[in-house]
Amino acid sequence: MTHNFHPTSLREYDIRGVVGETLTEKDAYAIGRGFGTLIARAGGSRVAVGYDGRLSSPVLEAALVEGLNASGIYAVCVGMGPTPMLYYAEAVLDVDGGIQITGSHNPANYNGFKMVFQHGPFFGADIQKLGRMAAQGDWVEGTAGSERVEIMDRYVQRLLQDFDGAAYRIGWDAGNGAAGPVIEKLVKLLPGEHHLLFMDVDGNFPNHHPDPTEEKNLADLKALVAEKNLDFGVAFDGDGDRIGAIDGQGRVIWGDQLLAIFAEPVLKELPGATIIADVKASQALYDRIAELGGKPLMWKTGHSLIKSKMKETDSPLAGEMSGHVFFKHQYYGFDDAIYAAVRLIRAATTLGKSVTQLRSEMPAMVNTPEMRFQVDESRKFAVIDEILARLSSSGAEVNDTDGARVNTADGWWLLRASNTQDVLVARAEAKDEAGLARLMTQIDDQLAQSGLQRGPQAGH
């Protein structure tokens, strides 16, 4: 038996598609067969399986488990919950890998799969290998069963281990995503006063899209914080691995700013540690890590790439602009937005300052949001190569870790190719509006030289 995946579904960090069009139950079965085969060949026999709150998730779970079983792999099913709950299950249960069925922050008609192989990330070439194995029918044969394991309460208890935070008044917005039931259990055990929004899991996302990195999706949380005069608010994406936050004045605390807050208590305990952020993060963050005595490391965007780099550098903390935060310090090193929310309470307590004060003390930078624009898939990496070649010959100060990040007297600008979509991503940051305008002119000039222009914004 062989199977061909839709060419767009096998992505850099996960497998993803539109249910019924580019992603079907047959795909789920084939993923089970392929991943199960790789686990079996590595000497393993058990895989944890979880799923998010999307309407299509239970059907895909059944097909995935059937595929795992047909490759002789026993499925330990932890049920519906956020992706970090599956990561936790994979870390603490007697299993050899884990698969979460999730569409993350994509529209309601999407779904997908995130995988962990023997406690390490499974991405890039690994995912492409599943495609080749399916096309060749290169699967082992076997039989195995499955069981349901209740892990949510254990996971909530783990989120509270080492908790030393004070009582705050906090708003929580789960956006009808899979984090809701966990947050409801968690806040009953936390000190303080907690106001909850959209905790019921609903795969139609009736209130707002579950992507806290887009400011428009934080409108309900801002209204709640203002109305109840709360200390701060936190929001989560559809599968609970990315956090958004606002302070008591309703100002957004972006991913790199949260990392600056988290870095201080971690570096107090582990002086000189390496702290990783992606190329989209503010220069203010890298300066702050250095000021606190840490080693700032700029790395490629992508949760799997960051996790791999953390292992390599023994980093206790890392984060991305997109709200993925990774704590190895007192935790497992995977991205868990609910744990990050708990650490925000703890950080404010340890530092003896309100979240609003911590946000106010940050240097005022003028920057663009992440700008995305459509470019032909076949051209996206080539354009970046052309730009790097031109910059190199002009003697510009360039960091080419992931695309082109160019430092100038005004600040910095970035152009990189998305690994997951046919878009280029741009960002710029300066000390004032005039400087930002000059940086944007440089971006537009480079694009023009490659026959492109910053057209209409592409969506997620």
C-alpha positions in Angstrom: 0.0 0.0 0.0 1.3 3.5 -0.9 0.1 7.0 -0.2 0.9 10.4 -1.6 0.5 13.5 0.5 -0.6 16.8 -1.0 2.6 18.7 -1.8 1.7 21.7 0.3 1.0 19.7 3.5 4.5 18.6 4.5 5.9 21.8 6.1 9.2 22.7 7.7 8.0 22.3 11.4 4.8 20.3 11.0 2.3 18.8 8.7 -0.7 21.0 7.9 -3.5 21.5 5.5 -7.2 22.3 4.8 -9.3 19.4 6.1 -11.0 17.5 3.3 -8.9 19.2 0.6 -5.1 19.0 1.3 -5.4 17.0 4.5 -7.6 13.9 5.0 -8.0 10.8 7.2 -5.9 8.9 4.8 -3.0 11.3 5.5 -3.5 10.8 9.2 -3.3 7.0 8.7 -0.2 7.4 6.6 1.5 9.6 9.2 0.7 6.9 11.8 2.3 4.3 9.6 5.4 6.3 8.8 6.1 7.7 12.2 5.3 4.4 13.8 7.7 2.7 11.4 10.5 5.1 12.4 9.8 4.6 16.1 9.8 0.8 15.6 13.1 0.9 13.7 14.6 3.0 16.5 13.6 0.2 18.9 10.5 2.0 20.3 7.0 0.7 20.8 4.8 3.4 22.3 3.7 6.9 21.2 1.6 9.5 23.0 -1.2 11.1 21.0 -3.2 14.3 21.8 -5.4 16.6 19.9 -6.7 20.2 20.0 -10.3 21.5 19.9 -10.8 21.6 16.2 -14.0 19.9 14.9 -11.9 17.6 12.6 -9.4 16.5 15.4 -11.2 13.4 16.8 -11.7 11.8 13.3 -8.0 12.5 12.5 -7.0 11.0 15.8 -8.8 7.8 15.1 -7.1 7.4 11.8 -3.7 8.3 13.2 -4.0 5.7 16.0 -5.1 3.1 13.4 -1.9 3.8 11.4 0.3 3.6 14.5 -1.3 0.3 15.5 -0.8 -1.1 12.0 2.9 -0.4 12.4 3.0 -2.3 15.7 3.0 0.9 17.8 0.9 1.1 21.0 -0.9 4.5 21.2 -1.2 6.2 24.6 -4.0 8.7 24.0 -4.1 11.7 26.4 -7.2 13.2 24.8 -8.1 16.8 24.0 -5.7 19.5 25.3 -3.1 22.1 24.4 0.0 21.0 22.5 2.3 21.5 25.5 0.2 19.0 27.4 1.1 16.4 24.8 4.8 17.5 25.0 4.6 17.1 28.8 3.0 13.6 28.3 5.9 12.7 25.9 8.4 13.9 28.5 7.0 12.0 31.6 5.1 8.9 30.4 6.8 5.7 29.3 6.7 6.5 25.5 9.1 6.8 22.6 7.5 9.8 20.9 4.5 12.0 20.7 2.0 13.4 18.1 -0.3 16.3 18.6 -3.1 16.8 16.1 -3.5 20.6 15.9 -4.1 23.5 13.4 -2.4 25.8 15.8 -3.4 29.4 15.0 -4.7 28.7 11.5 -8.3 29.2 10.4 -11.0 26.7 11.6 -10.9 24.6 8.5 -7.2 23.8 8.9 -5.6 21.0 10.9 -2.2 19.4 11.2 0.3 17.3 13.2 3.3 18.3 15.4 5.7 15.5 16.3 8.3 14.7 19.0 10.7 11.8 18.4 12.4 10.3 21.4 12.2 13.6 23.3 13.7 15.7 20.4 12.1 17.8 17.7 11.0 16.1 14.5 11.0 18.5 11.6 12.5 19.5 8.2 14.1 16.4 6.6 12.3 14.1 9.0 8.9 15.3 7.8 10.0 15.0 4.1 11.1 11.4 4.9 7.5 10.5 6.0 6.4 11.6 2.5 9.0 9.5 0.7 8.2 6.4 2.9 4.4 6.8 2.2 5.0 7.0 -1.6 7.1 3.8 -1.5 4.9 2.0 1.0 8.0 1.7 3.1 6.2 0.7 6.4 6.7 -2.1 8.9 3.7 -4.3 9.6 2.5 -5.1 13.1 -0.5 -5.0 15.5 -0.9 -3.1 18.7 -3.6 -1.6 20.9 -4.2 1.7 22.6 -5.3 3.2 25.9 -6.7 6.5 27.2 -4.7 8.2 29.9 -5.9 11.1 31.9 -3.0 13.5 32.3 -4.5 17.0 32.5 -4.6 17.2 36.3 -1.0 16.0 36.5 0.0 18.6 33.9 -1.7 21.4 35.9 0.2 20.3 39.0 3.4 20.4 37.1 2.7 23.9 35.9 2.6 24.9 39.6 5.7 23.2 40.7 8.3 25.7 42.2 5.5 28.3 42.2 6.5 31.3 44.4 4.3 34.0 42.9 2.2 36.6 44.7 -1.5 37.3 44.3 -2.4 39.4 41.2 -5.6 40.3 39.4 -5.3 38.7 36.0 -7.4 38.4 32.8 -7.1 35.1 30.8 -8.3 34.7 27.2 -8.2 31.2 25.8 -9.9 32.3 22.5 -12.0 29.1 22.6 -8.8 27.1 22.0 -7.6 23.9 23.6 -5.9 25.7 26.5 -9.3 26.6 28.1 -9.9 23.5 30.3 -6.3 23.6 31.6 -6.5 27.3 32.5 -9.8 26.8 34.3 -8.2 24.1 36.5 -5.0 26.2 37.0 -6.6 29.4 38.2 -8.5 27.6 40.9 -5.0 26.7 42.4 -3.3 30.1 41.9 -3.5 32.9 44.4 -5.2 36.1 43.4 -8.3 37.0 41.4 -8.8 35.6 37.9 -11.2 36.7 35.2 -11.7 34.3 32.3 -12.7 34.8 28.7 -13.8 32.2 26.1 -12.7 29.1 28.0 -15.2 26.7 26.3 -13.4 24.8 23.5 -15.1 25.6 20.2 -13.4 24.7 16.9 -15.4 27.4 15.1 -13.7 30.1 17.2 -16.8 32.3 17.5 -15.3 35.2 19.4 -12.0 36.0 17.7 -9.3 34.2 15.9 -6.9 32.4 18.3 -3.7 34.2 17.4 -2.5 36.5 20.2 0.3 38.0 18.1 -2.2 40.1 16.1 -3.2 43.0 18.2 -6.8 43.0 17.0 -7.3 39.6 18.6 -6.5 41.1 22.0 -9.4 43.6 21.9 -11.7 41.6 24.3 -8.8 41.1 26.8 -8.0 44.8 26.7 -11.6 45.6 27.4 -11.7 43.1 30.3 -8.5 44.5 31.9 -9.7 48.1 31.6 -13.2 47.3 32.9 -12.0 45.3 36.0 -8.9 47.4 36.4 -6.7 44.2 36.4 -3.0 44.0 36.8 -2.4 42.4 33.4 -3.9 40.0 30.9 -2.6 36.9 29.0 -4.0 35.3 25.8 -3.2 32.0 24.0 -3.3 30.7 20.5 -5.4 27.8 19.4 -3.2 25.0 20.8 -1.7 26.9 23.8 2.0 27.0 22.7 2.1 30.8 22.0 1.4 33.5 24.5 0.2 37.1 24.1 0.2 39.6 27.0 -1.0 43.1 27.9 -0.1 45.2 30.9 -2.5 47.0 33.2 -2.7 49.9 30.8 -3.7 47.7 27.9 -0.3 48.0 26.2 0.8 44.9 24.3 3.9 43.1 25.7 5.4 41.6 22.6 7.3 38.3 22.5 10.7 39.8 22.8 9.6 42.1 25.6 8.3 39.1 27.6 11.6 37.4 27.1 13.4 40.5 28.5 11.2 40.1 31.6 11.8 36.4 31.9 15.5 36.7 31.4 16.2 38.7 34.6 15.2 36.2 37.2 16.7 33.3 35.2 20.1 35.2 34.9 20.0 36.0 38.6 20.0 32.3 39.2 22.3 31.3 36.3 24.7 34.1 35.7 26.3 34.2 32.2 23.8 31.8 30.7 23.0 31.9 26.9 19.6 33.2 26.1 18.3 32.7 22.6 15.9 34.8 20.5 15.0 34.8 16.9 16.1 37.2 14.2 12.9 39.2 14.4 13.5 40.3 18.1 14.3 43.8 19.1 17.9 45.0 19.5 16.7 46.2 22.9 16.3 42.6 24.0 19.8 41.5 23.0 21.2 44.6 24.8 19.1 43.8 27.9 20.4 40.2 28.1 24.0 41.4 27.8 23.3 44.1 30.4 22.0 41.4 32.8 25.2 39.5 32.3 23.8 36.9 30.0 25.0 35.8 26.5 22.5 36.9 23.9 22.3 34.5 20.9 20.4 35.5 17.7 19.0 32.4 16.0 16.7 31.3 13.2 12.9 31.7 13.5 11.1 28.4 14.0 10.2 26.5 17.2 12.0 23.3 16.1 15.2 25.2 15.2 15.2 27.1 18.5 14.7 23.8 20.5 17.6 22.2 18.7 19.8 25.3 19.3 18.9 25.3 23.1 20.1 21.7 23.4 23.3 22.5 21.6 24.1 25.6 23.8 22.6 24.4 27.0 20.4 27.5 27.1 17.9 27.8 30.0 15.6 30.2 28.1 14.6 31.1 24.6 11.8 32.8 22.8 10.4 34.0 19.5 8.7 37.2 18.4 5.7 35.0 17.7 5.1 34.3 21.4 6.7 30.8 21.6 8.7 30.8 24.9 10.9 27.9 25.9 11.9 27.4 29.5 14.6 24.7 30.2 15.1 26.4 33.6 13.0 24.4 36.0 11.1 22.9 33.0 11.5 20.7 29.9 12.7 23.2 27.2 9.5 23.0 25.1 7.3 25.9 24.2 4.4 26.2 26.7 2.4 29.4 26.8 0.4 28.4 29.9 3.7 27.8 31.8 5.0 31.1 30.4 1.9 32.8 32.0 2.8 31.2 35.3 6.4 32.4 35.0 5.2 35.9 34.3 3.4 35.9 37.7 6.6 34.6 39.3 8.9 37.0 37.5 6.9 40.1 38.6 6.9 38.7 42.1 10.7 38.0 42.1 11.5 41.4 40.6 9.2 43.2 43.0 7.6 45.2 40.2 4.2 45.2 38.6 3.9 43.9 35.0 2.9 47.5 34.0 6.1 48.9 35.6 8.2 46.3 33.9 6.7 47.2 30.6 7.1 51.0 31.3 10.8 50.6 32.0 11.5 49.2 28.5 13.3 51.5 26.1 10.9 53.1 23.6 11.7 51.7 20.1 9.8 52.6 17.0 9.2 49.4 15.0 7.0 47.9 12.3 4.9 44.8 13.0 5.9 41.7 11.1 5.1 42.5 7.5 4.4 39.6 5.2 4.0 39.8 1.4 3.3 37.2 -1.2 6.2 36.0 -3.4 6.4 33.0 -5.7 7.6 29.9 -3.8 10.3 29.3 -6.4 11.7 32.9 -5.9 11.5 33.4 -2.1 14.9 32.0 -1.2 16.6 33.2 -4.4 15.5 36.8 -3.6 17.1 36.7 -0.2 20.4 35.3 -1.8 20.4 38.2 -4.3 19.9 40.7 -1.5 22.7 39.2 0.6 25.1 39.3 -2.3 24.3 43.0 -3.0 24.7 43.9 0.7 27.9 42.0 1.0 29.5 43.8 -2.0 28.4 47.1 -0.6 30.1 46.5 2.8 26.9 46.7 4.8 26.8 45.3 8.4 24.7 42.1 7.9 23.7 39.2 10.1 22.7 36.3 7.7 21.6 33.8 10.4 18.2 33.7 8.9 17.7 36.0 5.9 19.3 39.4 6.0 19.3 41.5 9.1 21.1 44.8 8.5 22.4 47.2 11.1 22.6 50.9 10.3 23.0 54.1 12.3 19.2 54.4 12.4 18.5 50.9 13.7 18.0 47.6 11.8 15.9 46.0 9.1 15.2 42.4 8.3 14.1 40.5 5.2 13.7 36.7 5.4 11.9 33.9 3.6 9.1 32.2 5.5 9.7 28.4 5.9 6.0 27.7 6.0 4.4 30.0 3.4 5.1 31.6 0.0 5.9 34.9 1.7 8.8 37.2 2.5 8.8 38.6 6.0 10.1 42.1 6.7 10.6 44.0 9.9 12.4 47.2 10.9 13.2 49.0 14.1 14.6 52.5 14.8 14.9 55.1 17.5 12.5 57.5 15.8 9.9 57.7 13.0 12.3 59.5 10.6 14.9 56.7 11.0 12.2 54.0 10.5 11.2 55.7 7.2 14.8 55.6 6.0 15.0 51.9 6.9 11.8 51.1 5.0 13.2 52.9 2.0 16.2 50.6 2.1 13.9 47.5 2.3 11.9 48.8 -0.7 15.0 49.6 -2.7 16.4 46.0 -2.2 13.1 44.5 -3.2 12.9 46.7 -6.3 16.3 45.6 -7.4 15.0 42.0 -7.3 11.9 43.0 -9.2 9.5 42.9 -6.2 7.6 45.5 -4.2 6.1 45.4 -0.8 2.5 44.7 -1.9 -0.6 43.9 0.0 0.0 42.1 3.3 -0.3 38.4 3.1 -2.3 36.7 5.9 -1.3 33.9 8.1 
